[in-house]
Amino acid sequence: MTPQDLMKQEVGKAAAARVQSNSIVGLGTGSTTAFAIEFIGKRLADGEITNVKGIPTSFQATVLAKQYGIPLTTLDEADRIDIAIDGADEVDPNKNLIKGGGAAHTQEKVVDALANQFIVVVDNTKIVDKLGSTFLVPVEVIPMAVTPVMRAIEKLGGKPQLRMGVKKAGPVVTDQGNLVVDVKFDSIDNPADLEKTLNNIPGVLENGLFVGVADLILVGEVQGDKVIIKEM
Ligand SMILES: O=C(CO)[C@H](O)[C@H](O)COP(=O)(O)O
């Protein structure tokens, strides 16, 4: 396991340890959350916690929850989400995030924003002074609007690029059947304004800026030969 994978595993485990019996848990997407899902499943299997139901944020989360024996529910059935655990691509000092590296940010924002407590799990490579420093802003777009949306984003000063598949010819298609445009902004001075402005472009479904949504950030960091977990 690489040091980064080790950080992801330990931070996933730390978040899973916060899940209590009789709770409804938002299950995020990505490689860090995958460890959290695995450990929630283990705690259920060991009888350490009981009566936990998951609400997945993607096809990936659904598959993992089934693999690790976490019963699932839906937003139509559940009256609340007690805790959501999800990864991020960047975290700033105000706990604002860029998400969507796995093209799942639309469902993630719905679930994470509804949770009474939203815990973000990251390794320390994801911590930045300013959003947009290392990662592009993902924007989910309905397919027929992709060209006008890209033009509108250019007018805002962004440099958009259509996300292409890996080991799949053509663009990435989201779980909703849409496309993802990744946008480079020279400087994101006001993430809250940009989040709203992007979502106001006709044809945009949702973007990966998560402003004021996260309650707690758990950060995995290698120190010597072990991983410590810091809180933000
Ligand atoms: O937002 C996401 C998926 O849409 C992920 O949570 C984000 O990309 C982080 O993934 P990872 O834990 O694999 O680095």
PDBQT file of the ligand as one rigid body, heavy atoms in Angstrom, charges set to zero:
ROOT
HETATM    1  O1  LIG A 301     -16.009  13.902  -5.159  1.00  0.00    +0.000 OA
HETATM    2  C1  LIG A 301     -15.724  12.736  -5.329  1.00  0.00    +0.000 C 
HETATM    3  C2  LIG A 301     -16.363  11.889  -6.344  1.00  0.00    +0.000 C 
HETATM    4  O2  LIG A 301     -17.199  12.629  -7.176  1.00  0.00    +0.000 OA
HETATM    5  C3  LIG A 301     -14.684  12.105  -4.459  1.00  0.00    +0.000 C 
HETATM    6  O3  LIG A 301     -15.120  12.118  -3.146  1.00  0.00    +0.000 OA
HETATM    7  C4  LIG A 301     -13.404  12.864  -4.629  1.00  0.00    +0.000 C 
HETATM    8  O4  LIG A 301     -13.032  12.837  -5.997  1.00  0.00    +0.000 OA
HETATM    9  C5  LIG A 301     -12.262  12.262  -3.785  1.00  0.00    +0.000 C 
HETATM   10  O5  LIG A 301     -11.983  10.973  -4.247  1.00  0.00    +0.000 OA
HETATM   11  P1  LIG A 301     -10.794  10.108  -3.646  1.00  0.00    +0.000 P 
HETATM   12  O6  LIG A 301     -11.139   9.799  -2.232  1.00  0.00    +0.000 OA
HETATM   13  O7  LIG A 301     -10.738   8.877  -4.537  1.00  0.00    +0.000 OA
HETATM   14  O8  LIG A 301      -9.520  10.916  -3.761  1.00  0.00    +0.000 OA
ENDROOT
TORSDOF 0
